[in-house]
Amino acid sequence: MSLLSALALFGTIGTPELLIILVIVVLLFGASKLPQLGGAIGKTVKNFKQEMREGAAEGTAGQKAAEGFRICSKCGIEIKDKDAAFCAKCGQAL
Protein backbone atom coordinates (compact mmCIF):
# COMPACT_ATOMS: atom_id res chain seq x y z
CA MET A 1 0.00 0.00 0.00
CA SER A 2 1.48 3.33 -1.04
CA LEU A 3 1.52 6.42 1.13
CA LEU A 4 -1.06 8.17 -1.02
CA SER A 5 -3.52 5.30 -0.81
CA ALA A 6 -3.00 5.13 2.96
CA LEU A 7 -3.74 8.84 3.27
CA ALA A 8 -6.81 8.48 1.06
CA LEU A 9 -8.03 5.73 3.38
CA PHE A 10 -8.09 8.15 6.32
CA GLY A 11 -9.33 11.14 4.34
CA THR A 12 -8.73 14.69 5.37
CA ILE A 13 -8.88 15.97 8.91
CA GLY A 14 -11.32 18.86 9.21
CA THR A 15 -12.53 21.11 11.99
CA PRO A 16 -14.99 18.62 13.53
CA GLU A 17 -12.32 15.94 13.73
CA LEU A 18 -9.84 18.36 15.34
CA LEU A 19 -12.44 19.37 17.92
CA ILE A 20 -13.07 15.72 18.80
CA ILE A 21 -9.33 15.13 19.18
CA LEU A 22 -9.05 18.22 21.42
CA VAL A 23 -11.91 17.01 23.64
CA ILE A 24 -10.24 13.60 24.00
CA VAL A 25 -6.90 15.23 24.91
CA VAL A 26 -8.61 17.42 27.53
CA LEU A 27 -10.33 14.37 29.01
CA LEU A 28 -7.08 12.38 29.11
CA PHE A 29 -4.73 15.04 30.49
CA GLY A 30 -7.05 17.54 32.17
CA ALA A 31 -7.32 21.23 31.43
CA SER A 32 -4.65 22.16 33.98
CA LYS A 33 -1.99 20.03 32.25
CA LEU A 34 -2.59 21.42 28.73
CA PRO A 35 -0.33 24.51 29.11
CA GLN A 36 2.49 22.29 30.40
CA LEU A 37 1.94 19.84 27.54
CA GLY A 38 1.95 22.68 24.98
CA GLY A 39 5.11 24.15 26.48
CA ALA A 40 6.88 20.79 26.37
CA ILE A 41 5.89 20.28 22.73
CA GLY A 42 7.07 23.82 21.88
CA LYS A 43 10.46 23.26 23.54
CA THR A 44 10.84 19.96 21.71
CA VAL A 45 10.16 21.58 18.34
CA LYS A 46 12.53 24.47 19.15
CA ASN A 47 15.34 22.07 20.13
CA PHE A 48 14.74 19.98 17.02
CA LYS A 49 15.00 23.03 14.75
CA GLN A 50 18.16 24.20 16.54
CA GLU A 51 19.81 20.80 16.14
CA MET A 52 18.87 20.74 12.45
CA ARG A 53 20.50 24.17 11.94
CA GLU A 54 23.63 23.07 13.82
CA GLY A 55 23.81 19.87 11.80
CA ALA A 56 23.57 21.83 8.55
CA ALA A 57 26.27 24.23 9.76
CA GLU A 58 28.56 21.33 10.66
CA GLY A 59 28.04 19.87 7.19
CA THR A 60 28.99 23.17 5.56
CA ALA A 61 32.01 23.56 7.86
CA GLY A 62 33.13 20.03 7.06
CA GLN A 63 32.92 20.72 3.33
CA LYS A 64 34.96 23.93 3.65
CA ALA A 65 37.54 22.19 5.86
CA ALA A 66 37.89 19.49 3.22
CA GLU A 67 38.50 22.22 0.63
CA GLY A 68 41.38 23.64 2.71
CA PHE A 69 39.59 26.45 4.54
CA ARG A 70 39.96 26.93 8.28
CA ILE A 71 36.67 27.24 10.13
CA CYS A 72 36.07 28.46 13.69
CA SER A 73 34.42 25.66 15.66
CA LYS A 74 32.50 28.10 17.87
CA CYS A 75 31.04 30.68 15.48
CA GLY A 76 31.56 28.88 12.16
CA ILE A 77 33.17 31.71 10.20
CA GLU A 78 35.94 31.15 7.68
CA ILE A 79 39.42 32.08 8.93
CA LYS A 80 41.39 33.72 6.14
CA ASP A 81 44.64 34.15 8.04
CA LYS A 82 46.44 30.79 7.84
CA ASP A 83 48.70 31.61 10.81
CA ALA A 84 45.93 32.85 13.16
CA ALA A 85 45.79 31.13 16.55
CA PHE A 86 42.43 32.66 17.58
CA CYS A 87 39.21 33.55 15.80
CA ALA A 88 38.94 37.28 15.11
CA LYS A 89 35.16 37.29 15.72
CA CYS A 90 34.71 35.24 18.90
CA GLY A 91 38.25 34.68 20.25
CA GLN A 92 38.02 30.88 20.17
CA ALA A 93 41.38 29.12 19.99
CA LEU A 94 41.88 27.45 16.63
A tleap script that builds the chain and sets N, CA, C and O, in Angstrom:
source leaprc.protein.ff14SB
mol = sequence {
  NMET SER LEU LEU SER ALA LEU ALA LEU PHE
  GLY THR ILE GLY THR PRO GLU LEU LEU ILE
  ILE LEU VAL ILE VAL VAL LEU LEU PHE GLY
  ALA SER LYS LEU PRO GLN LEU GLY GLY ALA
  ILE GLY LYS THR VAL LYS ASN PHE LYS GLN
  GLU MET ARG GLU GLY ALA ALA GLU GLY THR
  ALA GLY GLN LYS ALA ALA GLU GLY PHE ARG
  ILE CYS SER LYS CYS GLY ILE GLU ILE LYS
  ASP LYS ASP ALA ALA PHE CYS ALA LYS CYS
  GLY GLN ALA CLEU
}
set mol.1.N position { 0.849 -1.170 0.000 }
set mol.1.CA position { 0.000 0.000 0.000 }
set mol.1.C position { 0.897 1.236 0.000 }
set mol.1.O position { 1.778 1.375 0.849 }
set mol.2.N position { 0.668 2.122 -0.950 }
set mol.2.CA position { 1.482 3.328 -1.035 }
set mol.2.C position { 1.007 4.359 -0.014 }
set mol.2.O position { -0.062 4.232 0.582 }
set mol.3.N position { 1.829 5.370 0.164 }
set mol.3.CA position { 1.521 6.423 1.129 }
set mol.3.C position { 0.263 7.178 0.733 }
set mol.3.O position { -0.560 7.518 1.583 }
set mol.4.N position { 0.117 7.439 -0.563 }
set mol.4.CA position { -1.063 8.174 -1.023 }
set mol.4.C position { -2.343 7.391 -0.790 }
set mol.4.O position { -3.356 7.963 -0.387 }
set mol.5.N position { -2.308 6.088 -1.039 }
set mol.5.CA position { -3.516 5.298 -0.814 }
set mol.5.C position { -3.822 5.179 0.677 }
set mol.5.O position { -4.987 5.101 1.068 }
set mol.6.N position { -2.774 5.165 1.515 }
set mol.6.CA position { -3.000 5.126 2.960 }
set mol.6.C position { -3.623 6.427 3.439 }
set mol.6.O position { -4.515 6.412 4.287 }
set mol.7.N position { -3.158 7.563 2.902 }
set mol.7.CA position { -3.741 8.844 3.267 }
set mol.7.C position { -5.181 8.967 2.774 }
set mol.7.O position { -6.029 9.533 3.463 }
set mol.8.N position { -5.452 8.441 1.591 }
set mol.8.CA position { -6.812 8.477 1.064 }
set mol.8.C position { -7.752 7.629 1.911 }
set mol.8.O position { -8.944 7.923 2.001 }
set mol.9.N position { -7.227 6.590 2.526 }
set mol.9.CA position { -8.028 5.726 3.383 }
set mol.9.C position { -8.528 6.509 4.599 }
set mol.9.O position { -9.668 6.321 5.026 }
set mol.10.N position { -7.699 7.372 5.155 }
set mol.10.CA position { -8.085 8.149 6.322 }
set mol.10.C position { -8.820 9.431 5.948 }
set mol.10.O position { -9.537 9.983 6.783 }
set mol.11.N position { -8.669 9.910 4.745 }
set mol.11.CA position { -9.330 11.137 4.335 }
set mol.11.C position { -8.625 12.356 4.883 }
set mol.11.O position { -7.482 12.281 5.333 }
set mol.12.N position { -9.304 13.459 4.842 }
set mol.12.CA position { -8.727 14.690 5.367 }
set mol.12.C position { -9.268 14.952 6.758 }
set mol.12.O position { -10.383 14.552 7.094 }
set mol.13.N position { -8.466 15.629 7.558 }
set mol.13.CA position { -8.882 15.974 8.913 }
set mol.13.C position { -9.417 17.393 8.870 }
set mol.13.O position { -8.692 18.326 8.526 }
set mol.14.N position { -10.675 17.553 9.216 }
set mol.14.CA position { -11.317 18.861 9.206 }
set mol.14.C position { -11.523 19.391 10.612 }
set mol.14.O position { -11.020 18.827 11.584 }
set mol.15.N position { -12.264 20.472 10.706 }
set mol.15.CA position { -12.530 21.112 11.993 }
set mol.15.C position { -13.270 20.201 12.975 }
set mol.15.O position { -12.881 20.149 14.142 }
set mol.16.N position { -14.310 19.487 12.561 }
set mol.16.CA position { -14.995 18.621 13.532 }
set mol.16.C position { -14.078 17.532 14.107 }
set mol.16.O position { -14.148 17.214 15.294 }
set mol.17.N position { -13.237 16.979 13.265 }
set mol.17.CA position { -12.317 15.945 13.733 }
set mol.17.C position { -11.306 16.509 14.719 }
set mol.17.O position { -10.991 15.873 15.725 }
set mol.18.N position { -10.794 17.712 14.428 }
set mol.18.CA position { -9.839 18.358 15.337 }
set mol.18.C position { -10.481 18.670 16.684 }
set mol.18.O position { -9.842 18.526 17.726 }
set mol.19.N position { -11.732 19.093 16.667 }
set mol.19.CA position { -12.435 19.367 17.921 }
set mol.19.C position { -12.621 18.097 18.745 }
set mol.19.O position { -12.484 18.125 19.968 }
set mol.20.N position { -12.929 16.999 18.091 }
set mol.20.CA position { -13.073 15.716 18.795 }
set mol.20.C position { -11.737 15.304 19.411 }
set mol.20.O position { -11.689 14.843 20.551 }
set mol.21.N position { -10.664 15.470 18.658 }
set mol.21.CA position { -9.331 15.135 19.182 }
set mol.21.C position { -8.995 16.016 20.378 }
set mol.21.O position { -8.446 15.527 21.366 }
set mol.22.N position { -9.313 17.302 20.308 }
set mol.22.CA position { -9.054 18.225 21.418 }
set mol.22.C position { -9.841 17.821 22.664 }
set mol.22.O position { -9.300 17.856 23.769 }
set mol.23.N position { -11.098 17.442 22.504 }
set mol.23.CA position { -11.906 17.008 23.643 }
set mol.23.C position { -11.304 15.765 24.277 }
set mol.23.O position { -11.257 15.659 25.502 }
set mol.24.N position { -10.846 14.828 23.465 }
set mol.24.CA position { -10.237 13.603 23.998 }
set mol.24.C position { -8.958 13.935 24.765 }
set mol.24.O position { -8.715 13.376 25.834 }
set mol.25.N position { -8.141 14.839 24.227 }
set mol.25.CA position { -6.900 15.235 24.908 }
set mol.25.C position { -7.211 15.898 26.240 }
set mol.25.O position { -6.536 15.634 27.235 }
set mol.26.N position { -8.233 16.761 26.273 }
set mol.26.CA position { -8.611 17.423 27.528 }
set mol.26.C position { -9.086 16.391 28.544 }
set mol.26.O position { -8.756 16.489 29.726 }
set mol.27.N position { -9.852 15.408 28.098 }
set mol.27.CA position { -10.325 14.370 29.008 }
set mol.27.C position { -9.178 13.513 29.538 }
set mol.27.O position { -9.183 13.118 30.704 }
set mol.28.N position { -8.204 13.229 28.692 }
set mol.28.CA position { -7.081 12.382 29.113 }
set mol.28.C position { -6.136 13.107 30.067 }
set mol.28.O position { -5.748 12.551 31.095 }
set mol.29.N position { -5.765 14.337 29.737 }
set mol.29.CA position { -4.729 15.038 30.491 }
set mol.29.C position { -5.288 16.043 31.493 }
set mol.29.O position { -4.603 16.387 32.457 }
set mol.30.N position { -6.487 16.513 31.295 }
set mol.30.CA position { -7.051 17.535 32.172 }
set mol.30.C position { -6.665 18.912 31.682 }
set mol.30.O position { -5.601 19.100 31.092 }
set mol.31.N position { -7.538 19.876 31.931 }
set mol.31.CA position { -7.321 21.235 31.430 }
set mol.31.C position { -6.108 21.901 32.079 }
set mol.31.O position { -5.473 22.758 31.463 }
set mol.32.N position { -5.781 21.519 33.310 }
set mol.32.CA position { -4.650 22.160 33.985 }
set mol.32.C position { -3.304 21.709 33.417 }
set mol.32.O position { -2.313 22.429 33.544 }
set mol.33.N position { -3.253 20.550 32.803 }
set mol.33.CA position { -1.993 20.033 32.248 }
set mol.33.C position { -1.749 20.485 30.812 }
set mol.33.O position { -0.635 20.334 30.311 }
set mol.34.N position { -2.754 21.033 30.136 }
set mol.34.CA position { -2.590 21.415 28.733 }
set mol.34.C position { -1.520 22.481 28.517 }
set mol.34.O position { -0.751 22.347 27.564 }
set mol.35.N position { -1.415 23.536 29.336 }
set mol.35.CA position { -0.328 24.510 29.114 }
set mol.35.C position { 1.054 23.875 29.263 }
set mol.35.O position { 1.971 24.205 28.511 }
set mol.36.N position { 1.208 22.972 30.223 }
set mol.36.CA position { 2.491 22.286 30.396 }
set mol.36.C position { 2.791 21.407 29.191 }
set mol.36.O position { 3.926 21.359 28.717 }
set mol.37.N position { 1.771 20.711 28.696 }
set mol.37.CA position { 1.943 19.841 27.536 }
set mol.37.C position { 2.313 20.661 26.301 }
set mol.37.O position { 3.195 20.274 25.533 }
set mol.38.N position { 1.633 21.798 26.114 }
set mol.38.CA position { 1.948 22.676 24.980 }
set mol.38.C position { 3.353 23.241 25.071 }
set mol.38.O position { 4.065 23.324 24.070 }
set mol.39.N position { 3.753 23.631 26.287 }
set mol.39.CA position { 5.112 24.151 26.478 }
set mol.39.C position { 6.167 23.107 26.184 }
set mol.39.O position { 7.195 23.408 25.576 }
set mol.40.N position { 5.916 21.875 26.617 }
set mol.40.CA position { 6.876 20.795 26.366 }
set mol.40.C position { 6.993 20.502 24.873 }
set mol.40.O position { 8.089 20.266 24.364 }
set mol.41.N position { 5.863 20.519 24.177 }
set mol.41.CA position { 5.895 20.285 22.732 }
set mol.41.C position { 6.631 21.428 22.031 }
set mol.41.O position { 7.412 21.193 21.109 }
set mol.42.N position { 6.381 22.672 22.471 }
set mol.42.CA position { 7.070 23.820 21.881 }
set mol.42.C position { 8.571 23.761 22.081 }
set mol.42.O position { 9.327 24.051 21.154 }
set mol.43.N position { 9.022 23.387 23.279 }
set mol.43.CA position { 10.460 23.260 23.545 }
set mol.43.C position { 11.072 22.159 22.697 }
set mol.43.O position { 12.192 22.296 22.203 }
set mol.44.N position { 10.340 21.071 22.529 }
set mol.44.CA position { 10.836 19.962 21.714 }
set mol.44.C position { 11.032 20.403 20.272 }
set mol.44.O position { 12.062 20.108 19.667 }
set mol.45.N position { 10.053 21.104 19.719 }
set mol.45.CA position { 10.155 21.583 18.337 }
set mol.45.C position { 11.306 22.584 18.202 }
set mol.45.O position { 12.053 22.546 17.224 }
set mol.46.N position { 11.444 23.474 19.181 }
set mol.46.CA position { 12.527 24.473 19.151 }
set mol.46.C position { 13.889 23.788 19.174 }
set mol.46.O position { 14.772 24.144 18.393 }
set mol.47.N position { 14.070 22.805 20.062 }
set mol.47.CA position { 15.341 22.074 20.132 }
set mol.47.C position { 15.618 21.312 18.855 }
set mol.47.O position { 16.758 21.254 18.395 }
set mol.48.N position { 14.568 20.722 18.276 }
set mol.48.CA position { 14.741 19.983 17.019 }
set mol.48.C position { 15.220 20.904 15.908 }
set mol.48.O position { 16.142 20.560 15.169 }
set mol.49.N position { 14.597 22.075 15.783 }
set mol.49.CA position { 15.004 23.025 14.746 }
set mol.49.C position { 16.438 23.504 14.968 }
set mol.49.O position { 17.203 23.645 14.013 }
set mol.50.N position { 16.801 23.755 16.230 }
set mol.50.CA position { 18.162 24.199 16.538 }
set mol.50.C position { 19.180 23.126 16.163 }
set mol.50.O position { 20.222 23.436 15.585 }
set mol.51.N position { 18.890 21.883 16.485 }
set mol.51.CA position { 19.807 20.797 16.138 }
set mol.51.C position { 19.917 20.625 14.625 }
set mol.51.O position { 20.991 20.312 14.113 }
set mol.52.N position { 18.822 20.828 13.913 }
set mol.52.CA position { 18.869 20.737 12.448 }
set mol.52.C position { 19.757 21.843 11.871 }
set mol.52.O position { 20.535 21.594 10.951 }
set mol.53.N position { 19.641 23.080 12.416 }
set mol.53.CA position { 20.501 24.169 11.939 }
set mol.53.C position { 21.964 23.885 12.241 }
set mol.53.O position { 22.833 24.118 11.400 }
set mol.54.N position { 22.241 23.376 13.453 }
set mol.54.CA position { 23.625 23.074 13.821 }
set mol.54.C position { 24.186 21.947 12.960 }
set mol.54.O position { 25.356 21.977 12.578 }
set mol.55.N position { 23.360 20.963 12.659 }
set mol.55.CA position { 23.806 19.866 11.797 }
set mol.55.C position { 24.126 20.352 10.401 }
set mol.55.O position { 25.103 19.911 9.796 }
set mol.56.N position { 23.304 21.264 9.880 }
set mol.56.CA position { 23.565 21.828 8.553 }
set mol.56.C position { 24.833 22.666 8.569 }
set mol.56.O position { 25.604 22.644 7.610 }
set mol.57.N position { 25.056 23.408 9.656 }
set mol.57.CA position { 26.265 24.233 9.762 }
set mol.57.C position { 27.504 23.350 9.850 }
set mol.57.O position { 28.535 23.680 9.264 }
set mol.58.N position { 27.422 22.235 10.571 }
set mol.58.CA position { 28.558 21.325 10.662 }
set mol.58.C position { 28.867 20.715 9.307 }
set mol.58.O position { 30.033 20.514 8.965 }
set mol.59.N position { 27.829 20.418 8.534 }
set mol.59.CA position { 28.038 19.868 7.195 }
set mol.59.C position { 28.755 20.858 6.304 }
set mol.59.O position { 29.664 20.482 5.564 }
set mol.60.N position { 28.357 22.124 6.365 }
set mol.60.CA position { 28.993 23.166 5.565 }
set mol.60.C position { 30.436 23.378 6.020 }
set mol.60.O position { 31.334 23.539 5.195 }
set mol.61.N position { 30.654 23.376 7.337 }
set mol.61.CA position { 32.012 23.560 7.859 }
set mol.61.C position { 32.902 22.396 7.447 }
set mol.61.O position { 34.072 22.591 7.118 }
set mol.62.N position { 32.357 21.199 7.463 }
set mol.62.CA position { 33.127 20.026 7.057 }
set mol.62.C position { 33.514 20.084 5.588 }
set mol.62.O position { 34.616 19.676 5.221 }
set mol.63.N position { 32.620 20.587 4.744 }
set mol.63.CA position { 32.925 20.724 3.326 }
set mol.63.C position { 34.026 21.758 3.109 }
set mol.63.O position { 34.941 21.536 2.316 }
set mol.64.N position { 33.938 22.890 3.814 }
set mol.64.CA position { 34.956 23.927 3.648 }
set mol.64.C position { 36.299 23.452 4.187 }
set mol.64.O position { 37.341 23.756 3.607 }
set mol.65.N position { 36.283 22.700 5.305 }
set mol.65.CA position { 37.538 22.193 5.857 }
set mol.65.C position { 38.174 21.215 4.880 }
set mol.65.O position { 39.397 21.178 4.748 }
set mol.66.N position { 37.365 20.430 4.200 }
set mol.66.CA position { 37.893 19.490 3.217 }
set mol.66.C position { 38.490 20.227 2.019 }
set mol.66.O position { 39.392 19.714 1.356 }
set mol.67.N position { 37.986 21.429 1.746 }
set mol.67.CA position { 38.501 22.215 0.628 }
set mol.67.C position { 39.740 23.021 1.017 }
set mol.67.O position { 40.306 23.712 0.170 }
set mol.68.N position { 40.177 22.950 2.286 }
set mol.68.CA position { 41.379 23.636 2.711 }
set mol.68.C position { 41.141 24.906 3.495 }
set mol.68.O position { 42.104 25.566 3.886 }
set mol.69.N position { 39.891 25.275 3.743 }
set mol.69.CA position { 39.586 26.453 4.539 }
set mol.69.C position { 39.660 26.110 6.018 }
set mol.69.O position { 39.402 24.973 6.413 }
set mol.70.N position { 40.015 27.101 6.837 }
set mol.70.CA position { 39.964 26.931 8.284 }
set mol.70.C position { 38.666 27.548 8.771 }
set mol.70.O position { 38.308 28.658 8.376 }
set mol.71.N position { 37.960 26.819 9.635 }
set mol.71.CA position { 36.665 27.239 10.134 }
set mol.71.C position { 36.719 27.291 11.658 }
set mol.71.O position { 37.250 26.383 12.297 }
set mol.72.N position { 36.167 28.360 12.237 }
set mol.72.CA position { 36.073 28.462 13.694 }
set mol.72.C position { 35.013 27.484 14.182 }
set mol.72.O position { 33.894 27.471 13.669 }
set mol.73.N position { 35.361 26.661 15.173 }
set mol.73.CA position { 34.420 25.659 15.664 }
set mol.73.C position { 33.314 26.266 16.511 }
set mol.73.O position { 32.276 25.634 16.705 }
set mol.74.N position { 33.511 27.476 17.021 }
set mol.74.CA position { 32.500 28.101 17.870 }
set mol.74.C position { 31.485 28.905 17.057 }
set mol.74.O position { 30.279 28.701 17.198 }
set mol.75.N position { 31.962 29.811 16.214 }
set mol.75.CA position { 31.037 30.682 15.482 }
set mol.75.C position { 30.862 30.279 14.024 }
set mol.75.O position { 29.927 30.747 13.373 }
set mol.76.N position { 31.729 29.430 13.495 }
set mol.76.CA position { 31.555 28.883 12.158 }
set mol.76.C position { 32.014 29.772 11.015 }
set mol.76.O position { 31.722 29.469 9.858 }
set mol.77.N position { 32.725 30.865 11.300 }
set mol.77.CA position { 33.175 31.712 10.201 }
set mol.77.C position { 34.473 31.168 9.607 }
set mol.77.O position { 35.208 30.413 10.243 }
set mol.78.N position { 34.724 31.574 8.380 }
set mol.78.CA position { 35.935 31.148 7.676 }
set mol.78.C position { 37.108 32.008 8.131 }
set mol.78.O position { 37.009 33.235 8.151 }
set mol.79.N position { 38.220 31.367 8.498 }
set mol.79.CA position { 39.423 32.076 8.929 }
set mol.79.C position { 40.333 32.222 7.717 }
set mol.79.O position { 40.796 31.233 7.150 }
set mol.80.N position { 40.582 33.472 7.329 }
set mol.80.CA position { 41.391 33.721 6.135 }
set mol.80.C position { 42.875 33.733 6.435 }
set mol.80.O position { 43.685 33.401 5.570 }
set mol.81.N position { 43.240 34.111 7.649 }
set mol.81.CA position { 44.645 34.146 8.041 }
set mol.81.C position { 45.090 32.729 8.402 }
set mol.81.O position { 44.603 32.154 9.375 }
set mol.82.N position { 46.008 32.170 7.624 }
set mol.82.CA position { 46.437 30.787 7.843 }
set mol.82.C position { 47.241 30.612 9.120 }
set mol.82.O position { 47.301 29.508 9.662 }
set mol.83.N position { 47.864 31.687 9.614 }
set mol.83.CA position { 48.696 31.608 10.811 }
set mol.83.C position { 47.965 32.025 12.085 }
set mol.83.O position { 48.570 32.039 13.157 }
set mol.84.N position { 46.684 32.364 11.994 }
set mol.84.CA position { 45.932 32.848 13.158 }
set mol.84.C position { 45.780 31.729 14.193 }
set mol.84.O position { 45.512 30.578 13.850 }
set mol.85.N position { 45.955 32.091 15.453 }
set mol.85.CA position { 45.792 31.135 16.553 }
set mol.85.C position { 44.407 31.262 17.188 }
set mol.85.O position { 43.945 30.336 17.854 }
set mol.86.N position { 43.740 32.409 16.983 }
set mol.86.CA position { 42.428 32.660 17.577 }
set mol.86.C position { 41.498 33.232 16.511 }
set mol.86.O position { 41.941 33.864 15.552 }
set mol.87.N position { 40.222 33.001 16.696 }
set mol.87.CA position { 39.206 33.546 15.800 }
set mol.87.C position { 39.089 35.034 16.053 }
set mol.87.O position { 39.037 35.465 17.205 }
set mol.88.N position { 39.046 35.836 14.979 }
set mol.88.CA position { 38.941 37.280 15.107 }
set mol.88.C position { 37.559 37.712 15.581 }
set mol.88.O position { 37.429 38.786 16.169 }
set mol.89.N position { 36.522 36.910 15.343 }
set mol.89.CA position { 35.164 37.291 15.716 }
set mol.89.C position { 34.842 36.932 17.165 }
set mol.89.O position { 34.336 37.769 17.912 }
set mol.90.N position { 35.136 35.678 17.570 }
set mol.90.CA position { 34.711 35.237 18.898 }
set mol.90.C position { 35.863 34.962 19.868 }
set mol.90.O position { 35.623 34.801 21.065 }
set mol.91.N position { 37.101 34.905 19.384 }
set mol.91.CA position { 38.254 34.683 20.248 }
set mol.91.C position { 38.530 33.229 20.565 }
set mol.91.O position { 39.407 32.937 21.378 }
set mol.92.N position { 37.818 32.320 19.956 }
set mol.92.CA position { 38.017 30.878 20.169 }
set mol.92.C position { 39.399 30.461 19.664 }
set mol.92.O position { 39.830 30.880 18.590 }
set mol.93.N position { 40.087 29.631 20.450 }
set mol.93.CA position { 41.381 29.118 19.992 }
set mol.93.C position { 41.157 28.165 18.823 }
set mol.93.O position { 40.235 27.349 18.835 }
set mol.94.N position { 42.010 28.284 17.823 }
set mol.94.CA position { 41.880 27.447 16.627 }
set mol.94.C position { 42.733 26.210 16.705 }
set mol.94.O position { 42.735 25.401 15.777 }
savepdb mol mol.pdb
quit
